Structure formats: structure tokens, C-alpha cells
């Protein structure tokens, strides 16, 4: 299957598969180069390039609890408390 003329490739994601941006509506899709069914070759993944960039930004997870806060028996694990 060929890439639609209304799409522009902006990244390869491996194994010949590509990320596309639609020149009309700006949606981001994945193009699977070896998909046999044309109806499944392109899968929309983001509504806009802005959404795609936002998804790349790592979120700040909450801090992990300490071993003591987890209720582990530190002495039995051979760990001395400070």
C-alpha cells in the first residue's frame, strides 16, 4: 500500500513503518508498510501534532516510597537504618 497523497511522512518508527501527518486536518497516523489490508494500513493515533508532542513529554510520577514506608523488615534484609 502506498502512502496517501494528502499525508506527509515525518518519522520512521522502525521496520519501515512511518508516522504521517495529514495535510488537511493535521491528524497523526501510523502507516504499516506491510499490511495486506488497505483498510488497516493506516491507523490514526493523535488528533493533532500538538497532542503528539504532548505525549512525548514525560510526566512526573509521584516519588517512590522508602523501604521503611513500605513496611519491609530492613534488619532482616541486612539493611541498617540511617
N, C-alpha and C positions, 0 to 999 in steps of 0.2 A: 504494500500500500504506500502511496506517495503522500507527502505532507501537503495539506490543503494550501491553496494559493493565498488564502486570507490569513494564514499563520506565518509567524517568523520564529525560527529556531533561535533560542538564546542560550541553551546549555545542553550538553550531553550528560546523561545521568548513568551511563555505563551500558555496555553490551549493545551499543548502537541505538539505544532508546534516547529520546530527546524531550526537553521541555520546550513548549511552544507558547507564544503569546498571540492571541487573536488580535489582528489589526483593527477589527471593527469594535468589539466590545471589551477588549483588554483582559479577557479571562485567560488563566494559565491552565494548560493541559499537558498531560503526558502522552507522548506518541510512542507506541510499541512497534518497532520496525518489523518484527517478525510475526505479528498477529495475523492469523489467517482470515479472521472475520473482520471486514472493514468497519462494521458497527462497533467493534470492541477495540480497535486500534488506537482510538483517541479517547482519553478519559479526563474530564475536567477535574481539576484539583483545587483551584483557588479562583475566587471571583474577580480578583484584580492583582496587579503586580504589587501593590501596597500590601495586600493580605499575604502574598508570598514572602515578601521581605520581613513582615512581622513574624511569620512562622519561623524564620531563621534565627531570630533573636532569642537567646536562651533566657528562660525565666529564672528568677531567684528562688530556689526551693528553700523551705524553712530549714534552719540548722538541725543537724542530726543530734539526737540526744546522746549524752555521755554514757559510758558504760555503767556508771553508778546510777544514772537516771533510768536506765533500762532494768535495774534491779538485779544485775548479774553479781554473782559472788566473786568479786575481784580477787580475794585472797586464794580461793580455790583455783583460780586461773593463773596464779603466780604473779599477779599484778599488785604492786604496792600503791596504796593511795598516796597522793601528794598532799 
